[in-house]
Amino acid sequence: MFVRLWARIILTISGVTLVVKGKENLEKNSSYIIISNHQSHFDGPALASSLDLQFRWIAKKELLKFPIFGHALKAAGNIFIDRRDHETAMQTIKEGISQLPNGAGVMFFAEGTRSEDGIIGQFKKGGFTAAIQTGLPILPVTIKGSSQALPKGGIVFHAGVIEVIVGESIDPSKYSLEQLAELVEKTRDIIVSNYQQ
């Protein structure tokens, strides 16, 4: 509740209008592996404001170094990983997911970092592996317009519109770990398709 309020305040004072499409694809109180593209620092507030879901972030452990912000993220139960150690990161993710409260999911920015040019990059496999291993459905989410509001490397934000488009969920039980690349591409295709609309 506090995070959603904080996010809405951030967007409002920045002059950002949020447009949400596909909310009919959300099942309230359901747990998802949420997979999204990543364009800007505004993506976090946009997702927190628009998705009427309880979820935790998968975040790089370097964020813990920020005194107040890092402490707040940790206190909220988010999952911090070492991106340089894939095996340990996956174990941390599995443990974090197993400790989630009922009805809570996890959020992955599948590109691993913000796009330099607004083009959606290749997706990392961690979130998809977690989906296959846990059976949690994947919720593909597309963010449009946030790179114009605050580009990567920029410090000046611009008023504008951010669209959050929620795609239909994907059942990972239809995929094995051997079909991981197929699941990644299916999810990415949905996110890219909605981005290009």
Secondary structure, 3 states (H helix, E strand, C coil): CHHHHHHHHHHHHCCEEEEEECHHHCCCCCCCEEEECCCCCCHHHHHHHHCCCEEEEEEEHHHHHCHHHHHHHHHCCCEEECCCCHHHHHHHHHHHHHCCCCCEEEEEECCCCCCCCCCCCCCCCHHHHHHHHHCCCEEEEEEECHHHHCCCCCCCCCCEEEEEEECCCECHHHCCHHHHHHHHHHHHHHHHHHHCC
